Amino acid sequence: MRNRGLILALAGILLLLAATILAYRPVTTLGLDAARSAFSALRAQAILKILVGDGQPHPIGSSANARVREVIVQQLTALGYKPELQSGFVCNKWGVCGTPTNVVVTLRAAANSSSPGEAAAENGAVLLAAHYDSVPAGPGSSDDGAGVAIVLEIARILAAMPPPPHPIVLLLTDGEEAGLLGALLFVREHPLSKKVKAAVNLDSRGVSGPSLMFETGTANAWALHLYRSAIRTPITNSLYYVVYKALPNDTDFTVFKTASYQGFNFAFIGDVALYHTPLDSYANASLNSIQHQGDNALSALLALANTESLNPPVAESVYFDVIARAVVAWPARLALPAALTVLGCLLAQSILLFRRRALDGRQALWGATGALLNLILGAILGAGSIVLLRFLGKLPPTDAAPWIAHPLPMSIGAAFMALLSAGIVSAWFVRRAGFWGFWMGGALLVALLSVVFNALTPAASFAPLLGSLAAVLGALPCVLGFLRSRPPTAGATDFAVLLPCLCLTAVLAPMLLLLYAALGALAWAISTIALSLTTTFLLPLLANATRRDRRRVIVLSASISLIGIGVTLLLPTYSAAWPQRINIEYWYDADRTEAHWWVQPASLHLPAALAAAARFDLLPHARFGGSSSLAFAADAPKLELASPQLTQLSATPSASSGPSTTHYELHLRSQRDAPEALVVFPASADVQEIVVATASGPRHAKLQKLRSGATRLGVVGISSADLQFGIDAAAGRTAVQVFDLSYGLPAASQGARLQQARPQNATSSQEGDITVVQHTVLLDPAAGR
């Protein structure tokens, strides 16, 4: 009986984790015989096969990209639409420029109007978007071919439906992988962009898993009202966006949100190891994920298109789903007052404990110390295990792809580290703190964290707020007993702990389930810390347990934690199903007429087969001067490839920056029809932006600043086309590095031998295997005047 509460708590935690896993499975797929008004993943899959079934990458500017665009146009035309192609030059905030080609379709609204554009002007329009380009390394079946197939399947459904009150714009963007170029072009130049008020964006960061709604616009109180009434299987919470913004990722919705569009951003993130690799293929695309994403997209789109107004007030909410069945939300402005109120209630309950002599100051102090130490010890154990695994070479560096092939043993071990921490702390402080000392210390700690989170980032505050509120409610039976001068029953004291413990578990479980896919190995330490909040409420139960039972908890949790670490050390870091990312690059310096290989393993450990295929340096080198990317270099056969050209057309004193600055007009061209180019200006030149003359006027583009202080211009999809632009540079001669980049390795470079030496548990990613030619150009202010 003394351990009844502890047994119930551990059993309840396991049941909640199991229920969360079951609830977060993607929905059941609908077949070809589904109702014509319903979204069918099998119908979308047939479209997906036409789009990417050949397995060819189709980055911006490529012939494969043009073929995919043609298929999209054909599909829309067959449905009775009149697709429009929008093309133009655009640059993003990272100094990357290109000429994307978007596909745009507008559906007329229910209002009688002479054209879709007029309807959009009157009512405001709703946008459904996905991008059709892929990374150069892979076919992009899930990122974002699935999104395009979903849009086309929804286009079929919309064509047979009565028009909604608000017109709908279907947008298939180009150049998203190069830096959101198509979305930028649409927002900046398309006439309909000024009429759009809300958007539904579809993307992915994996090839499986449930469809997550991880971002809304600034009026998310309004958006959440629509979302929870429209979505059948909602999976969302406001903490997703906090995690998403901490990652080096953006989607087209970033551009739409900057343009003040409201709406929803959906993605799935399972099997993230295949993301941006050749394994993001048609065969690996999950039908269940496509079904869930399609259901969500259609429901969200129709909810927006049928709503009364698309001009809601800006209002933030704190929100989360309840096992994918309902969504709970409240205004963010109320979160801090609520947290302070809960803290005040806990303080009042603590005062009552003092007055009824269930607790004294010494016990309270030790209980608070134990609760805080439990959190700190959990953090030390979680972080220490990651440091140990990384030191032993089982984890990639922090700036590399942070996932390994077999994370489950360590994920279980990280969870039991939280229980280990609680067991150790309870053994140290049980005599000094007792049941109520631990209860008060844990409850006040969670309540204080709730106040801090609500003050700093309300979106991440719901877990500690609900945990501390549950502590207040859980203690009420005991409080009523104390007020009547009756000692609380064993059931009442168990309830005081079980309610906040299980409430915190229920709220945290969905995040912990998806955290590894989002963050990789870092998720283990975060999981241990988060679960330490839950096990803080186990401290009072452990205080009531016998010494032998506390020892059993410590031994069991320590054993499972050590087994998790040990099994992780024994299992291979990568596998064919979960490969290491290794790109092979051929670099030719046209000035020195020298060539070298540059091989970048995510682990920064060169596999033995690759190391034996060429004489690589033992230490990694920077990719080029000013670059922070490190990899292993080896001499390569010299092929004397044609160098990129950066021609100085003119040099004049700058009219805007003063006489100490020279304005250059430059002309960039790839002699070998490479699809990408980089221009790196030294820090001493202080080049901050370029100006490009376009048909719609001059375009100013900020350049990306490297760690060395140099600035970088990137151009994608250029092929043999010219780019003429102007810069302002500090006076004096300036040495500029110019690179052009083509996909694949030269046939005569012996690159096939290196590619064959790449292990079966490795794959290329992002840009894939590439050929780079570099050339240095000297800009002279005295020339060209």
Summary of the structure (lengths in Angstrom):
residues: 785
radius of gyration: 29.4
end to end distance: 93.6
largest distance: 96.6
contacts: 2945
relative contact order: 0.11
helix: 46%
strand: 21%
